[in-house]
């Protein structure tokens, strides 16, 4: 098994999440290790969804974000720090 490089993603980072059907889901990093998972799935890891249309939010352990298994493929910065908090209703 190939060893992946550890990473320290910044807020707004887009992580590519490999799925069993050989497609990718994408998650945008919010504060407190919460990912906003995009509705759109892609066949290629570097094809980041254009719209911020999220399917759901999930909070994960820090090591899941930092271990490199879900590589950072982009970043969509937040306009201000308050926007980096999820507001789940």
TIRO-2110 file (N, C-alpha, C; in Angstrom, 1 decimal):
// TIRO-2110
0.8, -1.2, 0.0, N, 1, A
0.0, 0.0, 0.0, CA, 1, A
0.9, 1.2, 0.0, C, 1, A
0.6, 2.2, -0.8, N, 2, A
1.3, 3.4, -1.0, CA, 2, A
1.1, 4.3, 0.2, C, 2, A
2.2, 4.8, 0.8, N, 3, A
2.1, 5.7, 1.9, CA, 3, A
1.8, 7.1, 1.4, C, 3, A
0.8, 7.8, 2.1, N, 4, A
0.5, 9.1, 1.6, CA, 4, A
1.2, 10.2, 2.5, C, 4, A
1.3, 11.3, 2.0, N, 5, A
2.0, 12.4, 2.7, CA, 5, A
1.0, 13.2, 3.6, C, 5, A
1.4, 13.4, 4.8, N, 6, A
0.5, 14.1, 5.7, CA, 6, A
0.3, 15.5, 5.2, C, 6, A
-0.8, 16.1, 5.5, N, 7, A
-1.1, 17.5, 5.1, CA, 7, A
-1.8, 18.3, 6.2, C, 7, A
-1.7, 19.6, 6.1, N, 8, A
-2.3, 20.5, 7.0, CA, 8, A
-3.2, 21.5, 6.3, C, 8, A
-4.4, 21.0, 5.9, N, 9, A
-5.3, 21.9, 5.1, CA, 9, A
-5.8, 23.1, 5.8, C, 9, A
-5.9, 24.2, 5.1, N, 10, A
-6.4, 25.5, 5.6, CA, 10, A
-8.0, 25.5, 5.4, C, 10, A
-8.6, 26.4, 6.2, N, 11, A
-10.1, 26.5, 6.0, CA, 11, A
-10.4, 26.8, 4.6, C, 11, A
-11.5, 26.2, 4.1, N, 12, A
-11.9, 26.4, 2.7, CA, 12, A
-11.3, 25.3, 1.8, C, 12, A
-10.3, 24.5, 2.3, N, 13, A
-9.7, 23.5, 1.4, CA, 13, A
-10.7, 22.5, 0.9, C, 13, A
-10.5, 22.1, -0.4, N, 14, A
-11.4, 21.1, -1.0, CA, 14, A
-10.6, 19.8, -1.0, C, 14, A
-11.2, 18.8, -0.4, N, 15, A
-10.6, 17.5, -0.3, CA, 15, A
-11.4, 16.5, -1.2, C, 15, A
-10.6, 15.7, -2.0, N, 16, A
-11.2, 14.7, -2.8, CA, 16, A
-11.3, 13.4, -2.1, C, 16, A
-12.5, 12.9, -2.0, N, 17, A
-12.8, 11.7, -1.3, CA, 17, A
-13.1, 10.5, -2.2, C, 17, A
-12.2, 9.5, -2.3, N, 18, A
-12.4, 8.4, -3.3, CA, 18, A
-13.6, 7.6, -2.8, C, 18, A
-14.4, 7.2, -3.8, N, 19, A
-15.6, 6.4, -3.5, CA, 19, A
-15.4, 5.0, -4.1, C, 19, A
-16.2, 4.0, -3.6, N, 20, A
-16.0, 2.6, -4.1, CA, 20, A
-16.3, 2.4, -5.6, C, 20, A
-17.1, 3.3, -6.2, N, 21, A
-17.4, 3.2, -7.6, CA, 21, A
-16.4, 3.9, -8.5, C, 21, A
-15.2, 4.2, -8.0, N, 22, A
-14.1, 4.9, -8.7, CA, 22, A
-14.5, 6.4, -9.1, C, 22, A
-15.4, 7.0, -8.4, N, 23, A
-15.7, 8.4, -8.5, CA, 23, A
-15.2, 9.1, -7.3, C, 23, A
-15.3, 10.4, -7.3, N, 24, A
-14.9, 11.2, -6.1, CA, 24, A
-16.0, 12.1, -5.6, C, 24, A
-16.1, 12.1, -4.3, N, 25, A
-16.9, 13.1, -3.6, CA, 25, A
-15.9, 14.2, -3.2, C, 25, A
-16.5, 15.4, -2.9, N, 26, A
-15.6, 16.5, -2.5, CA, 26, A
-16.2, 17.2, -1.3, C, 26, A
-15.3, 17.5, -0.4, N, 27, A
-15.7, 18.2, 0.9, CA, 27, A
-14.9, 19.5, 1.1, C, 27, A
-15.6, 20.5, 1.5, N, 28, A
-15.0, 21.8, 1.8, CA, 28, A
-14.8, 21.9, 3.3, C, 28, A
-13.6, 22.3, 3.7, N, 29, A
-13.3, 22.3, 5.2, CA, 29, A
-13.8, 23.5, 5.8, C, 29, A
-14.6, 23.3, 6.9, N, 30, A
-15.1, 24.4, 7.7, CA, 30, A
-14.4, 24.3, 9.1, C, 30, A
-14.6, 25.1, 10.0, N, 31, A
-14.0, 25.0, 11.3, CA, 31, A
-14.5, 23.8, 12.0, C, 31, A
-13.7, 23.4, 13.1, N, 32, A
-14.0, 22.3, 13.9, CA, 32, A
-14.0, 20.9, 13.1, C, 32, A
-13.2, 20.9, 12.0, N, 33, A
-13.1, 19.7, 11.2, CA, 33, A
-14.4, 19.2, 10.6, C, 33, A
-15.2, 20.1, 10.2, N, 34, A
-16.5, 19.8, 9.6, CA, 34, A
-16.3, 20.0, 8.1, C, 34, A
-16.8, 19.0, 7.3, N, 35, A
-16.7, 19.0, 5.9, CA, 35, A
-18.1, 19.3, 5.3, C, 35, A
-18.3, 20.2, 4.4, N, 36, A
-19.5, 20.3, 3.6, CA, 36, A
-19.3, 19.5, 2.4, C, 36, A
-20.1, 18.4, 2.2, N, 37, A
-20.0, 17.5, 1.1, CA, 37, A
-20.8, 18.0, -0.1, C, 37, A
-20.1, 18.2, -1.2, N, 38, A
-20.8, 18.7, -2.4, CA, 38, A
-21.8, 17.6, -2.9, C, 38, A
-22.9, 18.1, -3.5, N, 39, A
-23.8, 17.1, -4.1, CA, 39, A
-23.2, 16.4, -5.3, C, 39, A
-22.5, 17.2, -6.1, N, 40, A
-21.9, 16.7, -7.4, CA, 40, A
-20.7, 15.7, -7.1, C, 40, A
-20.7, 14.6, -7.8, N, 41, A
-19.6, 13.7, -7.8, CA, 41, A
-18.9, 13.8, -9.2, C, 41, A
-17.6, 13.4, -9.2, N, 42, A
-16.8, 13.5, -10.5, CA, 42, A
-16.0, 12.2, -10.7, C, 42, A
-15.7, 12.0, -11.9, N, 43, A
-14.8, 10.8, -12.3, CA, 43, A
-13.3, 11.1, -12.1, C, 43, A
-13.0, 12.4, -12.1, N, 44, A
-11.6, 12.8, -12.0, CA, 44, A
-11.4, 13.6, -10.8, C, 44, A
-10.3, 13.3, -10.0, N, 45, A
-10.0, 13.9, -8.7, CA, 45, A
-9.9, 15.4, -8.8, C, 45, A
-9.3, 16.0, -9.9, N, 46, A
-9.1, 17.4, -9.9, CA, 46, A
-10.2, 18.2, -10.5, C, 46, A
-11.3, 17.6, -10.8, N, 47, A
-12.5, 18.3, -11.3, CA, 47, A
-13.4, 18.8, -10.2, C, 47, A
-13.0, 19.9, -9.6, N, 48, A
-13.7, 20.4, -8.4, CA, 48, A
-15.1, 21.0, -8.8, C, 48, A
-16.2, 20.6, -8.1, N, 49, A
-17.5, 21.2, -8.4, CA, 49, A
-17.4, 22.7, -8.4, C, 49, A
-18.1, 23.3, -9.4, N, 50, A
-18.1, 24.8, -9.5, CA, 50, A
-19.0, 25.5, -8.5, C, 50, A
-20.1, 24.9, -8.2, N, 51, A
-21.1, 25.5, -7.3, CA, 51, A
-21.0, 25.0, -5.9, C, 51, A
-21.2, 25.8, -4.9, N, 52, A
-21.2, 25.4, -3.5, CA, 52, A
-22.6, 24.9, -3.1, C, 52, A
-23.0, 23.8, -3.8, N, 53, A
-24.3, 23.2, -3.6, CA, 53, A
-24.0, 21.9, -2.7, C, 53, A
-24.2, 22.0, -1.4, N, 54, A
-23.8, 21.0, -0.5, CA, 54, A
-25.0, 20.0, -0.3, C, 54, A
-24.6, 18.7, -0.1, N, 55, A
-25.5, 17.6, 0.1, CA, 55, A
-25.8, 17.5, 1.7, C, 55, A
-24.6, 17.5, 2.4, N, 56, A
-24.7, 17.4, 3.9, CA, 56, A
-23.4, 17.9, 4.5, C, 56, A
-23.4, 18.0, 5.8, N, 57, A
-22.2, 18.4, 6.6, CA, 57, A
-21.9, 17.2, 7.5, C, 57, A
-20.6, 17.0, 7.7, N, 58, A
-20.2, 15.9, 8.5, CA, 58, A
-18.9, 16.3, 9.3, C, 58, A
-18.8, 16.1, 10.6, N, 59, A
-17.6, 16.4, 11.3, CA, 59, A
-16.8, 15.1, 11.5, C, 59, A
-15.5, 15.2, 11.2, N, 60, A
-14.6, 14.1, 11.2, CA, 60, A
-13.4, 14.3, 12.2, C, 60, A
-12.7, 13.3, 12.5, N, 61, A
-11.5, 13.4, 13.3, CA, 61, A
-10.5, 14.1, 12.5, C, 61, A
-9.6, 14.9, 13.2, N, 62, A
-8.5, 15.6, 12.6, CA, 62, A
-7.7, 14.7, 11.7, C, 62, A
-7.3, 13.5, 12.2, N, 63, A
-6.4, 12.7, 11.4, CA, 63, A
-7.0, 12.3, 10.1, C, 63, A
-8.3, 12.3, 10.0, N, 64, A
-9.0, 12.0, 8.7, CA, 64, A
-8.6, 13.1, 7.7, C, 64, A
-8.6, 14.3, 8.1, N, 65, A
-8.3, 15.4, 7.3, CA, 65, A
-6.8, 15.5, 6.9, C, 65, A
-6.0, 15.2, 7.9, N, 66, A
-4.6, 15.4, 7.8, CA, 66, A
-3.7, 14.2, 7.3, C, 66, A
-4.3, 13.0, 7.3, N, 67, A
-3.5, 11.9, 6.9, CA, 67, A
-3.1, 11.8, 5.5, C, 67, A
-3.7, 12.6, 4.6, N, 68, A
-3.4, 12.6, 3.2, CA, 68, A
-4.2, 11.6, 2.3, C, 68, A
-5.0, 10.7, 2.9, N, 69, A
-5.8, 9.8, 2.1, CA, 69, A
-6.9, 10.5, 1.3, C, 69, A
-7.3, 11.7, 1.8, N, 70, A
-8.2, 12.5, 1.0, CA, 70, A
-7.4, 13.8, 0.7, C, 70, A
-6.8, 13.8, -0.5, N, 71, A
-5.9, 14.9, -0.9, CA, 71, A
-6.6, 16.2, -1.1, C, 71, A
-5.9, 17.3, -0.7, N, 72, A
-6.4, 18.6, -1.0, CA, 72, A
-6.2, 18.9, -2.5, C, 72, A
-7.3, 19.3, -3.2, N, 73, A
-7.2, 19.5, -4.6, CA, 73, A
-7.6, 21.0, -5.0, C, 73, A
-7.9, 21.8, -4.0, N, 74, A
-8.2, 23.2, -4.2, CA, 74, A
-8.6, 23.9, -2.9, C, 74, A
-9.0, 25.2, -3.1, N, 75, A
-9.4, 25.9, -1.9, CA, 75, A
-10.4, 27.0, -2.4, C, 75, A
-11.5, 27.1, -1.6, N, 76, A
-12.5, 28.1, -1.9, CA, 76, A
-12.5, 29.0, -0.6, C, 76, A
-11.8, 30.1, -0.6, N, 77, A
-11.7, 30.9, 0.7, CA, 77, A
-13.0, 31.4, 1.2, C, 77, A
-13.1, 31.6, 2.5, N, 78, A
-14.3, 32.2, 3.1, CA, 78, A
-14.2, 33.7, 3.0, C, 78, A
-15.3, 34.4, 2.8, N, 79, A
-15.2, 35.9, 2.8, CA, 79, A
-14.8, 36.5, 4.1, C, 79, A
-15.2, 35.9, 5.2, N, 80, A
-14.7, 36.3, 6.5, CA, 80, A
-14.7, 35.1, 7.5, C, 80, A
-14.1, 35.2, 8.6, N, 81, A
-13.9, 34.1, 9.5, CA, 81, A
-15.3, 33.5, 10.0, C, 81, A
-16.3, 34.4, 10.2, N, 82, A
-17.5, 33.9, 10.7, CA, 82, A
-18.2, 32.9, 9.7, C, 82, A
-17.9, 33.1, 8.4, N, 83, A
-18.5, 32.2, 7.4, CA, 83, A
-17.9, 30.8, 7.5, C, 83, A
-16.8, 30.6, 8.1, N, 84, A
-16.1, 29.3, 8.2, CA, 84, A
-16.8, 28.4, 9.3, C, 84, A
-17.8, 29.0, 10.0, N, 85, A
-18.6, 28.1, 11.0, CA, 85, A
-19.8, 27.6, 10.2, C, 85, A
-20.1, 26.4, 10.4, N, 86, A
-21.3, 25.8, 9.8, CA, 86, A
-22.5, 26.3, 10.5, C, 86, A
-23.6, 26.6, 9.8, N, 87, A
-24.8, 27.0, 10.4, CA, 87, A
-25.9, 26.0, 10.0, C, 87, A
-25.9, 24.9, 10.7, N, 88, A
-26.8, 23.8, 10.4, CA, 88, A
-28.1, 24.1, 11.2, C, 88, A
-29.2, 24.1, 10.4, N, 89, A
-30.5, 24.4, 11.1, CA, 89, A
-31.3, 23.2, 11.2, C, 89, A
END
